[in-house]
Amino acid sequence: MLNLSPFTTTAANITVLDIDGYPLQANTTNYYILPVNRGPHYGGLVLTSKLVFQPCPLFIALDKGQIPDGFPYKFYSVNHKDSLIFLSTDLNLELEVLNFCMQTNIWQLYNDAGTRKVLVNIHGTLGNPGAETLDSWFKIEKAGKGEYDYKFVYCPSVVSLVSQFVVIWVFSFG
């Protein structure tokens, strides 16, 4: 999970911390996104298809215990000069594993008309902030009472539109 640095005072400069208390590095380090409430039936984030008989497209899902830590991810800040990831900053998430569906590995918000649910797939765009990439920008916010508890939210500020605040998952980073 992530922790707030005692030396920071505003969300714009509060560094997100991993479960060991180290700042989350941007663009370079692979991290595993772990649920706050872990157990034998809950692991990290993995890829899954929505339908068993239709393997593509792929979506992000919580593992049911087969891959305890899930798959590794990299974080890319909207500000490419940032070497660290900060709270409430727009970012892209990239899955660091090969996929067979010829999709990018960048998270993208997906409104499923059939189920009327909001899902996260891996067909997003890295960088290039603007209206055409709006569905690829997420934020990390503080969550819960734990020192390293965080949540992913969809509320991009990369464009000046009224955004929808959607909590995706509550996690920690290892």
C-alpha positions in Angstrom: 0.0 0.0 0.0 1.0 3.6 -0.1 1.8 6.0 2.7 1.8 9.7 3.0 5.2 11.4 3.5 5.4 13.4 6.7 7.4 16.1 4.8 4.6 17.0 2.4 1.6 19.2 2.9 -0.6 19.3 -0.2 -2.1 16.6 -2.4 -0.1 18.0 -5.3 3.2 17.1 -3.7 2.3 14.1 -1.4 4.3 11.2 -2.7 2.5 7.8 -3.0 4.5 5.2 -1.1 4.8 1.4 -1.6 4.1 -1.1 1.2 7.8 -0.7 2.4 7.4 3.1 2.7 9.4 3.9 -0.5 8.1 6.5 -3.0 6.5 5.1 -6.1 8.8 5.6 -9.0 7.4 6.9 -12.3 8.2 5.3 -15.7 10.7 2.8 -14.5 9.9 0.4 -11.7 7.4 -2.5 -11.9 4.8 -2.6 -9.0 2.3 -5.2 -8.0 -1.1 -3.7 -7.1 -2.4 -5.6 -4.1 -5.8 -5.5 -2.5 -6.0 -4.1 1.0 -7.9 -7.2 2.2 -5.7 -10.1 1.0 -6.4 -13.7 1.6 -6.3 -17.1 0.0 -9.0 -16.2 -2.4 -7.9 -12.6 -3.3 -4.7 -11.8 -5.2 -3.5 -8.9 -7.3 -4.7 -7.6 -10.6 -4.7 -9.8 -13.6 -6.2 -10.0 -17.1 -9.5 -11.7 -17.9 -12.0 -11.8 -20.7 -15.6 -10.8 -20.1 -16.9 -14.0 -21.7 -15.4 -17.5 -21.5 -16.1 -18.2 -25.2 -14.7 -14.8 -26.4 -11.1 -14.4 -25.2 -10.7 -10.8 -26.4 -10.9 -8.0 -25.5 -9.1 -8.3 -22.1 -10.1 -6.5 -18.9 -8.5 -5.9 -15.5 -9.8 -8.1 -12.7 -9.0 -9.1 -9.2 -7.3 -12.5 -9.1 -9.1 -15.3 -7.3 -6.0 -16.8 -5.8 -4.2 -18.4 -8.7 -1.7 -15.6 -9.2 -1.3 -14.2 -5.6 0.5 -10.9 -6.6 -1.2 -10.5 -10.0 0.8 -8.9 -12.8 3.4 -6.0 -12.6 2.5 -2.5 -13.6 4.3 0.8 -14.4 3.0 4.2 -13.6 3.4 7.2 -15.9 2.6 10.7 -14.6 1.0 13.3 -16.9 4.1 15.4 -16.2 6.8 13.4 -17.9 9.5 15.2 -15.8 8.2 13.7 -12.6 10.3 10.9 -11.3 7.8 10.0 -8.6 4.1 9.4 -8.4 2.1 11.9 -6.4 -1.5 11.8 -5.0 -4.2 13.3 -7.1 -2.1 13.5 -10.2 -3.3 12.2 -13.6 -1.4 9.1 -14.6 -1.5 6.2 -17.0 -1.0 2.6 -15.8 0.7 0.1 -18.1 0.5 -3.7 -17.5 3.9 -5.3 -17.9 2.9 -8.6 -19.5 2.4 -9.8 -23.0 -1.2 -10.1 -24.2 -2.5 -12.1 -27.1 -5.4 -9.7 -28.1 -3.3 -7.2 -30.0 -4.3 -4.5 -27.5 -2.1 -1.9 -25.8 -1.4 -2.6 -22.2 -2.6 0.8 -21.0 -5.6 1.0 -18.7 -8.8 2.5 -20.2 -12.2 3.1 -18.7 -14.9 1.2 -20.6 -18.6 1.6 -20.2 -20.2 -1.8 -20.9 -23.6 -1.1 -22.4 -24.6 -4.8 -22.0 -24.0 -5.1 -18.3 -24.3 -1.3 -17.6 -21.1 -1.5 -15.6 -17.9 0.5 -15.8 -14.9 -1.8 -16.4 -11.2 -1.2 -17.0 -9.7 -2.7 -20.1 -6.2 -2.5 -21.6 -6.9 -0.6 -24.8 -5.9 2.9 -23.6 -3.4 5.5 -24.9 -0.1 6.3 -23.2 0.5 10.0 -22.7 -0.9 12.7 -25.0 -3.4 14.3 -22.6 -6.5 15.6 -24.1 -10.2 14.8 -24.9 -9.2 11.9 -27.2 -7.3 10.1 -24.4 -9.6 11.1 -21.6 -10.6 7.5 -20.7 -6.9 6.5 -20.1 -6.2 8.8 -17.2 -6.5 7.7 -13.6 -5.5 9.1 -10.2 -4.3 7.6 -6.9 -6.0 8.9 -3.8 -5.7 8.1 -0.1 -8.2 5.6 1.2 -9.1 3.9 4.4 -7.3 4.1 7.7 -4.2 2.1 6.9 -0.9 3.9 6.5 -0.4 2.6 3.0 -4.1 2.3 1.8 -4.8 4.0 -1.5 -7.5 3.8 -4.2 -7.6 4.3 -7.9 -10.1 6.8 -9.1 -11.2 8.0 -12.5 -11.5 11.8 -12.4 -9.1 13.2 -14.9 -8.0 16.8 -14.8 -6.1 16.6 -18.1 -9.1 18.3 -19.9 -11.4 20.9 -18.5 -14.6 18.8 -18.6 -16.9 17.9 -15.8 -15.5 14.6 -14.6 -17.1 11.7 -13.0 -15.5 10.5 -9.7 -15.4 6.7 -9.9 -13.5 4.6 -7.3 -12.0 1.7 -9.2 -10.2 -0.3 -6.4 -8.7 0.2 -3.0 -5.1 -1.1 -3.0 -1.5 -1.0 -1.8 1.6 -1.3 -3.9 4.3 -3.9 -3.4 
